[in-house]
Amino acid sequence: MAHRTILTPKQREVLFGLPADEAQLLKHYTLSDEDLDHIGQRRRPRNRLGFALQLCALRYPGRALLPGEVIPVEIADFLAA
């Protein structure tokens, strides 16, 4: 059976892509006090940023980061701050 693609590459990027503009970062990637406590208590300092990135990607757009996926610098800078 032939494999059919439902979404165009552009539609797939809009649906599953990581946001990089400031309004979307504030809306989707602001960590709550509970998030910060969880990250701080259960993660080693060298893993905290990576865990925060995974947590945010799981929430929006609702998927895990792929191996080797390059995170937009805007997201990393926002969470690191």
N, C-alpha and C positions, 0 to 999 in steps of 0.2 A: 504494500500500500504506500502511496506517495505521501511524503511528509509535507503538510501545509503550514504555512506561516500565517498566523492570524494578524499579528501586529507588524507594521513596518519598523525598520530600525529606528526611525525618529520617534514613533509612538512608544517603542520599548524604552528608549532613553528617557522620555518624559515620565513614563510610569515607574521605572525602576532606578533612574539616575539619582545620584546624591545631589542635593541642592547646594548651591554655592553663593547665592546672593544673601545679603544681610537679613532681609525680612524673613526668608525661609529658614535661615540658621536660627534666628531668635524664636521662631514659631516651633520648630521641630527639635532643635538641639540644645535647648536650655535645660540644664540638669537641675533636678530638685534637690532639696536638702537630703532627702532619703536616698537619692541616687548617689550623692557625694559621700554619704556615710557608708553605703554599701561598697562603693569603689575603694574608699580609704581603709575600711576594716578588713576586707577580704582579698585585697590585691597587694602585691609587692610594688614598691615605688616604680620599678622599671616597667611594670605591666599596666599601670593605671590608665595611661592615655590610650593604649590599645584596647583595653576593656571598655573604656568610655566610647571609643569609636564604634566598637561592635554593638554596644548597647543602643546607641543612637541609630545605627543602621537597621537594627532589628525593629526598632519602633517606627522609623520612617526611612526608607520606603517599605519596610517590612521584609527585609531579607538579610541574610548574613553576608559579610564581606567575602568576596571570592579570593582564593589564594593568588597572590601577586597583584591584586587590584590596587591601583594607585588612588589614594585618597586625595581629593582636591585640597590644596594648601589652605584655602579659606576655612575649611572644616577643621583641619588639624589646629590651625592657629586659634580659632574660636574656642575649641574645647580646651586647648592648653592654657588659655588665658583664664 
